[in-house]
Amino acid sequence: MEQLQLTQYLPVLMLGFLAVAFSFGMLILSVILGKKGRRSRIKDTAYECGMLPVGEGSTRLSVKFYLVAMLFILFDIEVVFLYPWAVIYRDMLRENPNVIFGSMISFLVVLFVGYTYALKKRAFDWKS
């Protein structure tokens, strides 16, 4: 019985081997048949509308930017958890309404405490 189940995976293994062989074969073929060329230093520099690049390529962002991004993700995840709960709330009320409602209220209280903490720390102020 187990031998029969393992033979069902044989086409998947063959496809995986074929994909890996094709990938490496194309890489090796491009190295063998590819055109060899010399590149100058000026060809490898970034092209910015005909101007020579001056300074660093990327500037450093403020910590506030990352803090607001993480807070957005936090409250976005709250909505992801809250939406399915609201959709099936009527069905859950039949089973044990107090536990379900209490757990959601405690979830919202914890998130509200985090939100008020972020407000007090002025995490949403861009100009400071």
C-alpha positions as CSV (number, residue, x, y, z in Angstrom):
1,M,0.0,0.0,0.0
2,E,2.8,2.5,0.9
3,Q,4.7,1.6,-2.2
4,L,1.7,2.5,-4.3
5,Q,1.4,5.8,-2.6
6,L,5.1,6.7,-3.1
7,T,4.9,5.9,-6.8
8,Q,2.2,8.6,-7.2
9,Y,4.9,11.2,-6.3
10,L,7.2,10.0,-9.1
11,P,5.8,12.5,-11.8
12,V,6.2,15.4,-9.3
13,L,9.8,14.4,-8.6
14,M,10.5,14.1,-12.4
15,L,9.0,17.5,-13.0
16,G,11.1,19.0,-10.2
17,F,14.3,17.4,-11.6
18,L,13.4,18.7,-15.1
19,A,12.8,22.2,-13.8
20,V,16.2,22.3,-12.0
21,A,18.0,20.7,-15.0
22,F,16.4,23.2,-17.4
23,S,17.3,26.2,-15.2
24,F,21.0,25.2,-14.8
25,G,21.2,24.1,-18.4
26,M,20.1,27.6,-19.6
27,L,22.6,29.3,-17.3
28,I,25.4,27.1,-18.5
29,L,24.4,27.5,-22.1
30,S,24.3,31.3,-21.8
31,V,27.8,31.3,-20.3
32,I,29.1,29.1,-23.1
33,L,27.4,30.8,-26.0
34,G,27.1,34.3,-24.6
35,K,29.0,37.2,-26.0
36,K,32.0,38.2,-24.0
37,G,32.4,41.9,-23.7
38,R,34.5,44.4,-21.8
39,R,32.6,46.9,-19.7
40,S,34.1,50.2,-18.8
41,R,33.5,51.9,-15.4
42,I,31.4,54.6,-17.0
43,K,29.0,52.0,-18.4
44,D,28.4,50.5,-14.9
45,T,27.5,53.9,-13.4
46,A,23.8,54.7,-12.8
47,Y,22.2,56.9,-15.5
48,E,20.2,59.8,-14.2
49,C,18.9,62.0,-17.0
50,G,22.4,62.6,-18.3
51,M,23.7,63.9,-15.0
52,L,26.6,62.3,-13.2
53,P,25.5,60.8,-9.9
54,V,26.6,62.8,-6.9
55,G,26.3,61.5,-3.3
56,E,24.8,58.4,-1.9
57,G,22.2,56.5,-3.9
58,S,19.7,56.2,-1.1
59,T,19.1,58.6,1.8
60,R,18.4,57.6,5.3
61,L,14.8,57.8,6.5
62,S,13.7,59.0,9.9
63,V,12.8,56.5,12.6
64,K,9.3,58.1,12.6
65,F,8.7,56.7,9.1
66,Y,9.3,53.2,10.2
67,L,7.4,53.7,13.4
68,V,4.3,54.9,11.5
69,A,4.7,52.0,9.1
70,M,4.8,49.4,11.9
71,L,1.8,51.0,13.6
72,F,-0.1,50.9,10.3
73,I,0.7,47.2,10.0
74,L,-0.5,46.6,13.6
75,F,-3.8,48.3,13.1
76,D,-4.2,46.7,9.7
77,I,-3.8,43.3,11.3
78,E,-6.5,44.3,13.8
79,V,-8.9,44.7,11.0
80,V,-7.9,41.4,9.5
81,F,-8.8,39.7,12.8
82,L,-11.9,41.8,13.5
83,Y,-13.6,41.4,10.1
84,P,-14.1,37.6,10.2
85,W,-15.3,37.9,13.8
86,A,-17.9,40.4,12.8
87,V,-19.1,38.3,9.9
88,I,-19.7,35.1,11.9
89,Y,-20.7,36.9,15.1
90,R,-24.4,35.9,14.8
91,D,-23.5,32.2,14.6
92,M,-21.2,32.5,17.6
93,L,-23.8,34.1,19.7
94,R,-25.8,30.9,19.8
95,E,-22.9,28.9,21.4
96,N,-21.6,31.1,24.3
97,P,-22.1,34.8,23.8
98,N,-20.4,36.1,27.0
99,V,-17.1,34.4,26.3
100,I,-17.0,35.5,22.7
101,F,-18.0,39.1,23.3
102,G,-15.6,39.4,26.3
103,S,-12.7,38.0,24.3
104,M,-13.3,40.5,21.5
105,I,-13.7,43.4,23.9
106,S,-10.4,42.5,25.6
107,F,-8.7,42.3,22.2
108,L,-10.0,45.8,21.4
109,V,-9.0,47.2,24.8
110,V,-5.4,45.9,24.4
111,L,-5.2,47.6,20.9
112,F,-6.8,50.8,22.3
113,V,-4.2,50.9,25.0
114,G,-1.5,50.5,22.4
115,Y,-3.1,53.3,20.3
116,T,-3.3,55.7,23.2
117,Y,0.4,54.9,24.1
118,A,1.4,55.8,20.5
119,L,-0.6,59.0,20.7
120,K,1.0,60.0,24.0
121,K,4.5,59.3,22.6
122,R,3.6,61.5,19.6
123,A,4.3,58.6,17.2
124,F,1.9,60.0,14.6
125,D,3.4,63.5,14.5
126,W,5.4,63.7,11.2
127,K,7.0,67.1,11.9
128,S,8.6,66.5,15.2
